[in-house]
Amino acid sequence: MIHDLAHGVADALAPLLVLLALLNPAIRPPLGDRRAVRRYFTAAALGVAGIYLVALVDFALGLWSQAGLDYSKHTAFATTLALTIWRSRPNWIWALGAVLLLNAALLLALGFHSLGDIVTSTIVAVVVTLPWSVWATRTGPQ
């Protein structure tokens, strides 16, 4: 019973992050003009595309398996969306961090991934996503 509940929560985290990412521009205070919203969605899309490109490369070359690990697409996806949202809403850092910790704890508890899988996938997601998120939230001449 508890396993089923944990599995259900783990399955719900990604769709909830997607919903939050989609609604983020409309939440008060709004992100800004249309250009700011466009940049936000572009950064999110490029971050997601980047982490799935890494997954494709890993599938082809077995990079994680050579180290005895498994690339966690769940972790990379959650990290990418949380990072993109956080760059536009810095005050949400603790809530988004809690979501990422819950995601990691559930993946570990359910035996889906190891700590090494989660840590390496998080690092890759940050490296892939952060430049796009910084670009999307920069100020000054566009």
N, C-alpha and C positions, 0 to 999 in steps of 0.2 A: 504494500500500500504506500509506504513512504517513498520507496523507489519510484513508483509510478508518479507520485506527486513531484518528486525532484526532477524526473524526466520531463514532465509537463511544463514545469517552470523553466527548465533549460531550453525546451523547444519554443517557449513563448518569448524569451529574451530578445532574440534577433528581430522578430516581427514588431515587438514593442519599440525597439530602437529605430527601426525603419519608420514606424508611425511618428515617433518623436522627431526624427530627422525631417520628415515631410511637413510636419506641422510647425516646426521651429520658426520659419520665416513669419508666420502669422501670430505667434505668441508675442504678447506685449513685454517690453517694447519691441516693435518690429525691427528686423535686421537693417532696414534702410530702403533705399530706392531699388528699382528693378535690377539695376546693374549689380548691386550688392547681393541680391537674392540669386541672380543668375550665377555669380561667382561662387556663392555658397554651394549651390547644387552641382556646379561643374567640379568643384573641389571634391565633393562627396563622391560623385560618379567616377572621377579619375582615381581617387583612393581605392574605391571598390574594384575598379578595373585592374588597378595595379596589384592588389592582393590576389586576385584570381589569375593574373598573369604569372605571379610567383607560384601559385598552385599548379599551373600548367607546366611551368619549367620544372618544378619538383616532380611532377608526374613523369615527365619525359626523362629526367636525369637521375631521379632518386636521391636528391641531395640530402633530405632529412633522413631517409632510411640508411644512407651510408654512415650516418652518425648515430644510428639506433633510435632515431626519433621519427615523429610523424607530424607534418605540417598541419596545424589546426586552423582550418578555414573558419570554424566557429569563432575562435579567438580573434583571428585577423579581421574578420568582418565586424565583430562587436567593437574591437579597438578602433578600426577605421571610422565607424559612425560616431562613436563616443568622442574621438579626437576632433572630428569635423564639427560636431555640435559644440564641444567645449571651446574651440577657437572662436565661435560666434557668441558663446554665452559663458564667459570665464567664471561667473559666480556659480555655475553648475558643476564645478570640478569635483566636489565631494560626492554628489549624487551619482555622477557618471562613473567616478572611481568605484563607488560601492557596487554599481551594476557590473563593472568589469571584474571585481573581486568575487561577486556572487557567481558570475559566469564561470570563472576559473575554478571556484570551489565545487560547483556542480559537475563540471567536466572531470575533475579529479575524483570526486566522490562516486560518480557513475562509472568510472573506469574508462571513459572515452579517450582521455589523453593523460600524458605524464606532465609533471611540472616542467621538464625540459621542452616538451612540445609547446606548452603554453607560453613560456618565457621567450623562446626563440621566435615563435609566431607573432607575439606582441612586439618584439623589437623590429621585426621586418615590417609589420603593419605601420609602426610609427615612422620608420625610415621612408616608406613608400608614400604615406599620407601627409605627413607634416609639411613638406614643401608646398603641396597644393593648398592646404588649410592656411598656411601663412600667406600665400599669394591671395587667397580669397578674402582675408581679413585685413590686408594692409591698407594703410590710409595714405592720403596724399594723391598726387597726380596719377590718374589711371591710364 
